[in-house]
Each structure stands twice: as C-alpha cells, then as structure tokens.
Amino acid sequence: MILAGYFFYFPSLYISLKKNVKRLLAFFNRPALYIGHSRWQIVACNALMVYIILAVLQPFGTNDDSNSKYLIFIGYALITAIGTFIPLFIIPLFSKSFYDPEKWTTGKSFVSYFFAIVLIIAGNTAYNCFLGNSLSTGLLITSAWQTLLVFLGVYAFIIWWNNRIMSKNLRQLIEVNKNLERSRLNKDITENFRVIKFTDLNGSNCLPIIPDRLFYIESDKNYVKIIFLSETGERNEQKLRTTLSRLQEQLSPNDFVVKTHRAFLVNLKNIAKVNGNSSTGYRLTFFQIPDTVPVSRSFSQKIFQHINAFYP
C-alpha cells in the first residue's frame, strides 16, 4: 500500500513541479520596464536611501554618540552607488544584447539586481575590514544579511520609482489618444498632393508617393517596404532596394513622418490610436488598414511629443 501511494504521489508531484517551473519561467520572461533613461537617478537615489536608512534608523548597533559614524555611513552609501553603477553602466558596455531595452524582462532585472547585491556585499565586507574588523566567515555573513536587510528598503524605493514612471507613461498615453481622437473629430486635415519620388539605390526604379497617403515604411534587410493608400482607396505595398535612412532624408521636410523604431518610419497623420504600455511596449494602429507598428522604448517619449505637438 505504501509503495502504491508513492507510485501515485511522485507523478503528481512531478506534474505540479513542472507547472510551477513553467509559471516561474513565464514570470521571468515577462517584459519589464527598462530604466536605462533613469540610471543616474537610480544610482544616486539608492545611495541616498542607504544613507538615510543608516542615519535615521541607525540599525546594527550604530546608534552611538560618535560623530564619525556619519562619515562611515557615507562610505556605505558610496559602496552602494558603485555596486549599482557597475551593472547599470559598465556591464552594458560589454553585453549590449543582454541589456537591449527592447528585450528587457523581469528575469534580466532580477539578474541585474542580484549582481548589484553581490557587489555591494563584497564592498561592505571589504569596508568593514578597512574599519578594523577581521575578515572571517562570520563577518561575511553579517555583511550579507545587513546588506539584504537594508536593500529591502532600497528595493521598495525601486518599486515605487518604477510605478511612478509607469503611471507617468500611462497619463501620457491617455493624453496622446485623447488628442488623436479630438483631432479626428474636430480637425479637417487637408491633403497635400505634392508628390515625392522614392528611388532605389541605382535610380532605376521610381515610386511616386503622396506623403499624406503614406502609412509607414519598414526596413526589410536590403529593401524597404512602403505601405500607402492607393488611388482607389486600398492598402498598397511596394518594395524598393534602398535604405530607411535614405528615405527618411527624402521625407525630412514633412515633419509628420517620424521614426518610431530602428526599422520603421510612420506618418502621424494616419495614426488612429496608440496601444500598449511602457512594460510590454507600444504599438500604433492606423485608419483604413489593420496593420500595427511597434514603438521602440527609446523612441516612445519622442513619439508622444511629436503627436502632442502635431495634434495640440
């Protein structure tokens, strides 16, 4: 009977464990907010938070009357700054693919934070030795749990900071979509029939385009795909052997055609709505066609500014 019980127990345990592993992997693969544009603020604020926690709460037996303790606290704050600076500024120089903002995930955030904690623990241990403590296993363990305890406060700040950024981005998104909707209802945009002639690199193929009828341009290896509205009012797509930057230069007088991604140029006049969020990324939808175009995280703020300026 006992063997029979184990026979049924272990398969169910394996299935449950497998499901939990899949959930954990899905959680770590989930897109996350990349704080690349706020790195200096994060470094400075983490160091400041550590100093405030140590100076105000004075944990770990630091509540003596010595005036030098505040200088010691500054040392711990500087170690925190250095430990945060390295994974945010130094490591990305050698691992650009890992730190790609477009592929940033919760798992990568965890690895980055974990690496920062390890560096700070090592720094605090060395600092404690500098202050006169003997290097030992006990000192390392003490430095580790004290660092982790203080980091809980710092991590709470990081969560607050990320939520603050996401709330700001959400407000911007709502404002942008309101402007798009209001302009669609109240503004009569007259069509400019001036024709631009796109040519390939050899100049042998020519595609005349009315900029106002352009939806977007997508880079496709050695070609670009140009998606526009035909004279019959249908979606049309043409390919040219040229570069996106070359067409962007030709379209430069038209301030309503902007770059939203390293592989896309978009006509703001034909945007219907901006979908998504700052974690999973934004996508633009269009009038008259079902296509959607991604907005790079590094371009999102500029795109919002362009739309709000174009549709005040």
C-alpha positions in Angstrom: 0.0 0.0 0.0 2.8 2.4 0.9 4.6 1.6 -2.4 1.3 2.2 -4.3 0.9 5.5 -2.5 4.4 6.6 -3.6 3.6 5.4 -7.2 0.7 7.8 -7.4 2.4 10.6 -5.3 5.6 11.2 -7.3 3.9 11.6 -10.8 1.5 14.2 -9.4 4.4 15.9 -7.6 6.4 16.0 -10.9 3.4 17.5 -12.8 2.9 20.1 -10.1 6.6 21.0 -10.1 6.6 21.2 -13.9 3.7 23.6 -13.9 5.3 25.8 -11.2 8.6 25.9 -13.2 6.7 26.9 -16.3 4.9 29.7 -14.4 8.2 30.9 -12.9 9.8 30.9 -16.4 6.9 32.8 -17.8 7.2 35.3 -15.0 10.9 35.8 -15.6 10.3 36.1 -19.4 7.7 38.8 -18.9 8.6 42.2 -20.4 9.7 44.7 -17.8 10.3 48.4 -17.6 13.9 49.2 -18.6 15.2 52.1 -16.5 18.1 52.9 -18.9 16.9 56.6 -19.1 17.0 57.0 -15.3 20.2 55.2 -14.5 21.9 58.2 -12.9 18.8 58.9 -10.8 18.7 55.2 -9.6 22.4 55.2 -8.6 22.1 58.5 -6.7 18.8 57.6 -5.1 19.9 54.1 -4.0 23.0 55.7 -2.3 20.8 58.4 -0.7 18.3 55.8 0.5 21.1 53.7 2.2 22.5 56.8 3.9 19.0 57.9 5.2 18.2 54.4 6.5 21.5 54.2 8.4 21.5 57.8 9.6 17.8 57.9 10.7 17.2 54.4 11.9 20.8 53.7 12.9 20.4 49.9 12.9 23.1 47.2 13.6 24.4 48.9 16.7 25.4 52.1 15.0 23.4 54.3 17.4 26.4 55.6 19.4 27.3 59.2 20.0 30.4 59.1 17.7 30.3 62.0 15.2 32.5 59.9 12.8 29.6 57.4 12.3 28.0 59.7 9.7 31.2 59.7 7.7 31.1 55.8 7.9 27.5 55.9 6.7 28.7 58.0 3.7 31.2 55.2 2.9 28.4 52.6 2.8 26.4 54.9 0.6 29.3 55.2 -1.8 29.7 51.4 -1.9 26.0 51.2 -2.8 26.4 53.7 -5.6 29.4 51.8 -7.0 27.6 48.5 -6.7 24.6 49.9 -8.6 26.7 51.8 -11.1 28.6 48.8 -12.4 25.6 46.7 -13.6 23.8 49.8 -14.9 26.8 51.4 -16.8 29.8 49.2 -17.0 28.4 45.7 -17.8 26.1 47.0 -20.6 29.2 48.1 -22.5 30.3 44.5 -22.8 26.9 42.8 -23.1 24.7 45.0 -25.3 22.5 42.2 -26.4 21.6 41.3 -22.8 20.9 44.9 -22.0 18.8 45.6 -25.1 15.9 47.8 -23.9 13.6 46.1 -26.5 14.2 42.7 -24.9 14.3 43.6 -21.2 12.5 41.1 -19.0 11.7 40.6 -15.3 14.4 37.8 -15.3 17.1 40.2 -16.6 16.0 42.8 -13.9 16.4 40.1 -11.3 19.9 39.1 -12.5 20.9 42.8 -12.6 19.7 43.4 -9.0 21.3 40.2 -7.8 24.6 41.1 -9.3 24.4 44.6 -7.7 23.7 43.0 -4.3 26.7 40.6 -4.6 28.9 43.6 -5.4 27.6 45.6 -2.5 28.0 42.7 -0.1 31.6 42.3 -1.3 32.2 46.0 -1.0 30.7 46.2 2.5 32.8 43.3 3.7 36.0 45.0 2.4 34.8 48.3 4.0 34.2 46.5 7.4 37.8 45.1 7.2 39.0 48.6 6.5 37.2 49.9 9.6 39.2 47.4 11.7 37.2 44.2 11.6 39.0 40.9 10.9 38.0 39.1 7.7 36.1 35.9 8.6 33.1 33.8 7.6 31.1 35.5 10.3 31.9 39.0 9.0 30.9 37.9 5.5 27.6 36.5 6.8 26.9 39.6 8.9 27.7 41.9 5.9 25.4 39.8 3.7 22.3 39.8 6.0 22.8 43.5 6.9 23.1 44.4 3.2 20.0 42.4 2.3 18.0 44.0 5.1 18.9 47.5 4.0 18.3 46.5 0.4 14.7 45.7 1.2 14.2 49.4 1.8 16.0 50.3 -1.3 14.0 47.7 -3.3 10.8 49.2 -2.0 12.0 52.5 -3.4 12.8 50.9 -6.8 9.3 49.5 -7.0 7.9 52.9 -6.1 10.1 54.5 -8.8 9.0 52.1 -11.5 5.4 52.5 -10.6 5.9 56.3 -10.7 7.4 56.1 -14.2 4.6 53.7 -15.4 1.9 56.0 -14.1 3.5 58.9 -15.8 3.7 57.0 -19.1 0.1 55.9 -18.7 -1.0 59.5 -18.3 0.9 60.4 -21.4 -0.7 57.6 -23.3 -4.2 58.7 -22.3 -3.4 62.3 -23.3 -2.0 61.2 -26.7 -5.0 59.1 -27.5 -7.3 61.9 -26.4 -5.5 64.3 -28.8 -5.7 61.8 -31.6 -9.5 61.3 -31.1 -10.2 65.0 -30.7 -8.2 65.9 -33.9 -10.0 63.1 -35.8 -13.4 64.5 -34.8 -12.8 68.3 -34.9 -9.9 68.9 -37.3 -10.2 68.8 -41.0 -6.7 68.0 -42.3 -6.4 68.9 -45.9 -4.5 66.5 -48.1 -1.2 67.7 -49.6 -1.0 66.3 -53.2 2.7 67.2 -53.6 4.4 64.0 -54.9 7.7 62.6 -53.6 9.5 60.2 -55.9 11.3 57.4 -54.0 14.1 55.8 -56.0 16.2 52.7 -55.3 20.0 52.9 -54.8 20.6 52.6 -58.5 18.0 55.1 -59.5 16.4 52.6 -61.9 13.1 52.1 -60.1 10.9 55.0 -59.1 7.9 55.1 -56.8 5.9 58.3 -56.7 4.2 58.8 -53.3 1.9 61.5 -51.9 3.2 61.8 -48.3 -0.2 62.3 -46.8 -1.3 58.9 -48.2 1.7 57.2 -46.7 1.1 54.9 -43.7 4.5 53.7 -42.8 7.9 52.4 -44.2 9.5 49.3 -42.9 13.1 48.2 -43.3 13.4 44.7 -44.7 17.0 43.5 -44.9 18.4 45.2 -48.1 14.9 46.5 -49.0 12.3 48.8 -47.6 8.5 48.1 -47.7 6.4 51.2 -48.4 2.8 50.9 -47.3 0.5 53.6 -48.6 -3.1 54.3 -49.7 -3.7 53.7 -53.4 -5.8 56.0 -55.6 -8.6 53.5 -55.3 -8.5 53.8 -51.5 -6.9 50.4 -50.9 -3.9 49.3 -49.0 -0.9 49.1 -51.3 2.6 47.8 -50.6 5.8 48.3 -52.7 9.4 47.3 -52.2 12.5 49.2 -53.1 16.1 48.3 -52.8 17.3 51.2 -50.7 17.8 52.1 -47.0 15.4 53.5 -44.4 17.8 56.4 -43.6 17.8 57.4 -47.3 14.0 57.6 -47.5 13.9 59.4 -44.1 16.2 62.1 -45.6 13.8 62.5 -48.6 10.9 62.8 -46.2 12.7 65.3 -43.9 10.6 68.4 -45.0 7.5 66.5 -43.8 7.6 66.8 -40.0 4.6 64.5 -39.7 6.7 61.5 -40.8 8.8 60.3 -37.9 10.9 57.3 -36.8 9.2 55.1 -34.2 11.7 52.2 -34.3 15.1 51.5 -35.9 13.1 49.7 -38.7 10.1 51.9 -39.1 9.0 55.4 -40.3 5.4 56.4 -39.6 3.1 59.1 -40.9 1.5 60.7 -37.8 -1.5 61.9 -40.0 -2.8 58.4 -40.4 -2.4 57.1 -36.8 -5.7 56.1 -35.2 -4.5 55.1 -31.7 -1.5 54.2 -29.5 -1.9 50.8 -27.7 0.2 49.0 -25.1 2.1 50.2 -22.1 5.7 51.1 -21.1 6.4 47.5 -19.9 5.2 45.4 -22.9 5.8 48.2 -25.4 3.6 50.5 -27.5 2.1 49.8 -30.9 0.5 52.3 -33.4 -2.7 51.5 -35.2 -3.9 53.2 -38.4 -7.0 54.4 -40.1 -8.2 52.2 -43.0 -5.7 49.4 -42.6 -5.3 46.6 -39.9 -1.5 46.9 -39.7 0.2 47.8 -36.4 3.7 49.3 -36.0 5.9 48.9 -32.9 7.3 51.9 -31.0 10.8 51.4 -29.6 11.1 52.2 -25.9 13.9 54.5 -26.7 11.6 56.4 -29.1 8.4 56.4 -27.1 8.8 59.8 -25.4 9.8 61.5 -28.6 6.8 60.0 -30.4 4.4 61.2 -27.7 6.0 64.7 -28.0 5.6 64.6 -31.8 2.0 63.6 -31.6 1.1 66.1 -29.0 2.9 68.8 -31.0 1.2 67.8 -34.2 -2.3 67.4 -32.6 -2.3 70.0 -29.8 
